[in-house]
Amino acid sequence: MRINGAAYEVIGVFSHDQGLFLGPGVDIFAIVPLSNFKKQYPEAKELIMLFTVPKNANVETAQAEVIQAMRRLRRVPGDKENDFELSSPDFLSNLWNNLTGALVILTTAISSIGLLVGGIGVMNIMLISVTERTQEIGVRKAIGARKADVRLQFLFEAVVLTLVGGIIGILIGAGVSTMVRTLVPSVPATLSYWWVAIGFAMSVGVGLFFGYYPANLAANLDPITCLRYE
């Protein structure tokens, strides 16, 4: 095969790899001898070298040995800093953990604000419902409904309202994860049942917390006043 006009003999191929996040995978790479690369591209000054460490070897010791070998190879004086950079998978994994940690904090803050706004909306809807159903509350109390019965009725309605919203959100999340997994197989997007359970619990909790005030207000209404209400 020819690469930029130069002929090369193919001695092996990599297995198919799409790459992470649709980025460059091994499918678009060609590995050639270093000496040949320097002849073909003398203007290329940057060089990346990969080192593999045996499974039972100490990574820090291996890194120290690589640094010493590179300093000798590049003739770096003992009182000078390294004129090269060395990174390890631990660095990349720590960087990824820091990024995901920051994203978790950010999404938690945004979702908390969303829950607060949604909860206030649910409370306003329930207050309007109490106002519109004042005569119904009066009739129920007149025929023997207790405060606990009225309170439970409106709490149940608030929980159903928030639970329906939570189910819609979970279904949307499941659809997004399925779409990502289908379009980008290299991204392990899965729906965690643990977070689904947390979503259900938070939906119920929001309904109970923000629905209690309207429910308690309805439970404490005077039945005589409710029957006179127009």
Steps between C-alpha positions, in 0.01 A plus 500: 500500500605864460497765771554854372660354190743268681461123452471277809459127547206402723606245759191511725175679571318606817158373593212740430468783750266800470684705757358675806228763444535454123859617530802361319534127546767262378311466171656825374854434627795349317808395699834535319861460625631805689809528282286504188266757653791735572618472141157565356404777744815677623298807594304309767661589834243362744535135592275286717632172640286235668633269771327193634556380854471132606196421712697427817738797465480814711375786281684772695829309475446450127433870455819589686701263278346652186585851619860402572535331160351799318724745686807297404382469141433871469812596701311708755738635772426400857418858604251554213132422475372233265459623143230240440164407651394169646140404560336179614150350488463601865532864398231462237271308734548761776428777249186317388388451861551871570301595191217260578500617864462861387222395262321316781513812720379718214215270402401461867478877540299538177267212587447641852392831352275312258345300784440818700333676207297189418399454860380860525303446181338188646413688819338782301300250293377329817408835659295586193340155520407558864344834413301360207378201702407682818133398478603138435711509817204641692267226373752229590540638852125540539441131428767387746844537340772562756789743470736208444285377209506837324871544568576152365293565186691814402835349598426203276412730210825695545705178512329368186574828323871496585528125443363534147760770434773278642394205282507722191851618593622143557356389165673791327828409670460137394434609143806726495726226638366253242555749219856575614579129535364438150669792326827486695564138608833597655317702769366262769174689559277288724198567717578432865214345695641659814457849354157405368400413857648828624302685231177338615579577864583864426180541298293365790696712748443820303129424482476438875710803597342760273153347512471496879421872540206501251376168641517628856328824393217298346472278807461800735226674301172559683228290334232773552721758331580254220129437428435877477797552267420601141 
